[in-house]
Amino acid sequence: MNERLSDRTAAACLRAAVAAPSIHNTQPWRFRFDGTAFDLFTDPRRALGAIDPDGRGLHISIGAAACNLRVALAAEGWATRIERPGPGGGAARITPVARLGTSPATLALAGAIARRRTNREPFSDAAVPAAVLDALRRAAAADGIRLVVLDPVRRGAVLALTGAADAWQRADPRYRSELAAWTTGHAERRDGVPATVFGPRSTTSAIALRDFGLQLTGADRDTARFETHPRLVVLHSRGDDPGRWLDAGRALERVLLTAAVHGLAAQPMTQALEVAHLRRLLAPPGGRWFPQMILRVGYGRPVSAGPRRPLRDVLLNAPGVALPLRSTAFSRGEPVAAGRRHQR
Ligand SMILES: Cc1cc2nc3c(=O)[nH]c(=O)nc-3n(C[C@H](O)[C@H](O)[C@H](O)COP(=O)(O)O)c2cc1C
């Protein structure tokens, strides 16, 4: 690399990484920038023992952060190399390798990083154009992941398994206390899921969305009818190990950013993937492809952003490198790299 990445750009790109989605907004990542490369580490203190004992969701979250980091670097004109696991002992290393210039498509994706958010509102009945679904498929395929748009039969099966998984989880005291640990005490917290983004409780029995306000009584919650025939897509990886989970996370975020560019809202709904015997039922025949993510997509009203920890909380020191940490919390209204801004 002839030209050096400035510390300022490195910090901006790390803020983009931190804007990634993560399971229960645990933000289970740490980063080190040594002046030439970024190392991404898992943070085992933020693992979810009840719903994610193998760390699959944790790795998907790290993969999503890796995607944002690369997209933000690409929007700054940097081509990157990714190594997994990272030679520095982390989950991955991302190295800016060459100045390339950037494209309108990359700028649009980077511009969506700050606007993307999980939407837990009902979606309208408007059809999602085939061209947009194709764009989502291509986004997933860029990381070797297969995105399947469910037909009505498979949708019914996935909704039934999701309902079963949701009931199973609600009945588990470990699930309930883990959920409570990540959804309460929010005035000062910069992680977890605050009540402002729980979304309304569904009165539509056909669709079991994760209820982040499980501990709240009915009187504290809005209710709403959700779509009876939600548009669902499932991401599958070829293989089922930490490397594939990282790929699935990168693909997930590229899909979510692509959706945001097209004004499409999305919500992961992963209960059926968190109960091992139900997840097995979702695997396609043949034994080669494994389900990693279920998304509900559609058109919904705008929602608030969830909190993020400041960069200083997720950075591991690298000798001789002092990144500008002046802007403490990532403002999710602010674009992280030059890019078009859209309103959802
Ligand atoms: C692996 C994984 C699983 C998730 N599962 C769900 C889910 O079942 N229901 C849900 O509403 N959100 C789910 N999410 C979304 C996270 O809760 C969300 O990313 C996090 O709270 C941060 O909010 P944001 O996406 O709006 O930035 C999941 C995210 C990931 C990465």
The ligand as a Tripos MOL2 file, in Angstrom:
@<TRIPOS>MOLECULE
LIG
   31    33     1     0     0
SMALL
NO_CHARGES

@<TRIPOS>ATOM
      1 C1        -27.9580  -12.8710   14.3120 C.3       1 LIG1
      2 C2        -29.0450  -11.8460   14.5550 C.ar      1 LIG1
      3 C3        -30.3070  -12.2540   14.9880 C.ar      1 LIG1
      4 C4        -31.3340  -11.3160   15.1910 C.ar      1 LIG1
      5 N1        -32.5900  -11.7470   15.5440 N.ar      1 LIG1
      6 C5        -33.5970  -10.8430   15.6710 C.ar      1 LIG1
      7 C6        -34.9340  -11.2640   15.9500 C.ar      1 LIG1
      8 O1        -35.2240  -12.4610   16.0700 O.2       1 LIG1
      9 N2        -35.9030  -10.3170   16.0690 N.ar      1 LIG1
     10 C7        -35.6220   -8.9770   15.9090 C.ar      1 LIG1
     11 O2        -36.5430   -8.1520   15.9950 O.2       1 LIG1
     12 N3        -34.3580   -8.5450   15.6450 N.ar      1 LIG1
     13 C8        -33.3520   -9.4440   15.5240 C.ar      1 LIG1
     14 N4        -32.0830   -9.0260   15.2140 N.ar      1 LIG1
     15 C9        -31.8270   -7.5880   15.0500 C.3       1 LIG1
     16 C10       -31.0980   -7.0080   16.2630 C.3       1 LIG1
     17 O3        -31.9220   -7.0300   17.4050 O.3       1 LIG1
     18 C11       -30.6690   -5.5650   15.8970 C.3       1 LIG1
     19 O4        -29.7110   -5.6280   14.8800 O.3       1 LIG1
     20 C12       -30.0930   -4.8140   17.0690 C.3       1 LIG1
     21 O5        -31.0510   -4.6210   18.0760 O.3       1 LIG1
     22 C13       -29.5540   -3.4300   16.6390 C.3       1 LIG1
     23 O6        -30.5740   -2.6470   16.0640 O.3       1 LIG1
     24 P1        -30.4880   -2.1290   14.5590 P.3       1 LIG1
     25 O7        -30.4710   -3.3340   13.6510 O.co2     1 LIG1
     26 O8        -31.7380   -1.3030   14.3700 O.co2     1 LIG1
     27 O9        -29.2470   -1.3260   14.4000 O.co2     1 LIG1
     28 C14       -31.0600   -9.9400   14.9880 C.ar      1 LIG1
     29 C15       -29.7890   -9.5240   14.5480 C.ar      1 LIG1
     30 C16       -28.7900  -10.4660   14.3270 C.ar      1 LIG1
     31 C17       -27.4370  -10.0010   13.8260 C.3       1 LIG1
@<TRIPOS>BOND
     1     1     2 1
     2     2     3 ar
     3     2    30 ar
     4     3     4 ar
     5     4     5 ar
     6     4    28 ar
     7     5     6 ar
     8     6     7 ar
     9     6    13 1
    10     7     8 2
    11     7     9 ar
    12     9    10 ar
    13    10    11 2
    14    10    12 ar
    15    12    13 ar
    16    13    14 ar
    17    14    15 1
    18    14    28 ar
    19    15    16 1
    20    16    17 1
    21    16    18 1
    22    18    19 1
    23    18    20 1
    24    20    21 1
    25    20    22 1
    26    22    23 1
    27    23    24 1
    28    24    25 2
    29    24    26 1
    30    24    27 1
    31    28    29 ar
    32    29    30 ar
    33    30    31 1
@<TRIPOS>SUBSTRUCTURE
     1 LIG1         1 GROUP 0 **** ****
